């Protein structure tokens, strides 16, 4: 979160840990307020942020929020949230849907992808073999047959454990 609009990105990332649509609405409102504060701080202007700036800023905030399933979260919020279709939450949902659509339409050139994968950050994101479980080594030989020990009961003299 060491980027511009980090506070609003951080708040928006809380959407994925909300227990229900009502809490998601509050997080969405709070993230929007932080986005406006961050915009005022970045621009030095107290003018209102219009939709022409709000959508690109929302795309930036959404990309840094790193939500695991943003489409699903917005769908849950829209379908199950208790909000006015003409109200502020509906506007914020629509704004994030447009920002998400924009982000989904982006493509990365093969050159940029190869450069990123060669970078230390790209290398750290590559899938790796899972580590060995603790206390287990590849050197341990597991026998094909496990010897069975039969306990003998002193009272019955039987070779079966229960009888």
ZIFEN-V398749 format. One record per residue. N is the residue number from 0. OMEGA is omega in degrees with one decimal (999 if undefined). Layout:
n:N omega:OMEGA
n:N omega:OMEGA
This chain:
n:0 omega:179.0
n:1 omega:-177.2
n:2 omega:175.2
n:3 omega:-180.0
n:4 omega:-177.7
n:5 omega:-179.0
n:6 omega:179.4
n:7 omega:176.3
n:8 omega:-179.8
n:9 omega:179.9
n:10 omega:179.8
n:11 omega:179.0
n:12 omega:178.3
n:13 omega:179.7
n:14 omega:-175.6
n:15 omega:179.9
n:16 omega:178.5
n:17 omega:-179.2
n:18 omega:-177.8
n:19 omega:-176.9
n:20 omega:-179.6
n:21 omega:178.3
n:22 omega:177.7
n:23 omega:178.1
n:24 omega:179.9
n:25 omega:177.5
n:26 omega:179.1
n:27 omega:177.8
n:28 omega:-179.8
n:29 omega:178.3
n:30 omega:178.8
n:31 omega:178.4
n:32 omega:177.6
n:33 omega:177.4
n:34 omega:179.0
n:35 omega:177.3
n:36 omega:178.9
n:37 omega:179.0
n:38 omega:178.2
n:39 omega:179.6
n:40 omega:-177.7
n:41 omega:-175.2
n:42 omega:-176.4
n:43 omega:-178.4
n:44 omega:177.7
n:45 omega:-179.8
n:46 omega:179.5
n:47 omega:177.5
n:48 omega:-179.5
n:49 omega:-178.5
n:50 omega:179.7
n:51 omega:174.9
n:52 omega:-175.5
n:53 omega:-178.9
n:54 omega:177.9
n:55 omega:177.6
n:56 omega:177.7
n:57 omega:177.2
n:58 omega:177.9
n:59 omega:-179.3
n:60 omega:-179.4
n:61 omega:-179.7
n:62 omega:179.8
n:63 omega:178.3
n:64 omega:177.4
n:65 omega:176.9
n:66 omega:-176.6
n:67 omega:-178.3
n:68 omega:-173.5
n:69 omega:179.1
n:70 omega:-179.8
n:71 omega:-179.9
n:72 omega:178.8
n:73 omega:177.9
n:74 omega:177.6
n:75 omega:179.7
n:76 omega:-178.5
n:77 omega:-174.7
n:78 omega:-172.6
n:79 omega:178.0
n:80 omega:178.9
n:81 omega:-177.2
n:82 omega:178.9
n:83 omega:180.0
n:84 omega:179.2
n:85 omega:-173.1
n:86 omega:-175.8
n:87 omega:-179.6
n:88 omega:178.0
n:89 omega:178.3
n:90 omega:-179.4
n:91 omega:176.4
n:92 omega:179.3
n:93 omega:178.9
n:94 omega:179.0
n:95 omega:176.7
n:96 omega:177.6
n:97 omega:178.6
n:98 omega:179.2
n:99 omega:177.1
n:100 omega:177.7
n:101 omega:-179.2
n:102 omega:-180.0
n:103 omega:-177.8
n:104 omega:-178.2
n:105 omega:174.6
n:106 omega:-177.5
n:107 omega:179.6
n:108 omega:-180.0
n:109 omega:178.9
n:110 omega:179.6
n:111 omega:179.0
n:112 omega:-179.7
n:113 omega:178.5
n:114 omega:179.2
n:115 omega:-178.9
n:116 omega:178.6
n:117 omega:-178.9
n:118 omega:177.9
n:119 omega:179.5
n:120 omega:178.5
n:121 omega:178.8
n:122 omega:-179.2
n:123 omega:-179.2
n:124 omega:178.8
n:125 omega:177.2
n:126 omega:179.7
n:127 omega:175.4
n:128 omega:178.3
n:129 omega:179.5
n:130 omega:176.9
n:131 omega:175.7
n:132 omega:-179.2
n:133 omega:176.9
n:134 omega:-179.3
n:135 omega:-179.1
n:136 omega:177.6
n:137 omega:-177.7
n:138 omega:-177.0
n:139 omega:177.7
n:140 omega:178.1
n:141 omega:-178.8
n:142 omega:179.7
n:143 omega:177.7
n:144 omega:177.8
n:145 omega:-178.9
n:146 omega:179.3
n:147 omega:174.9
n:148 omega:-178.3
n:149 omega:178.1
n:150 omega:179.3
n:151 omega:177.6
n:152 omega:-178.8
n:153 omega:-174.4
n:154 omega:-174.1
n:155 omega:-178.1
n:156 omega:-179.0
n:157 omega:178.1
n:158 omega:178.6
n:159 omega:-176.0
n:160 omega:-175.2
n:161 omega:-171.1
n:162 omega:999
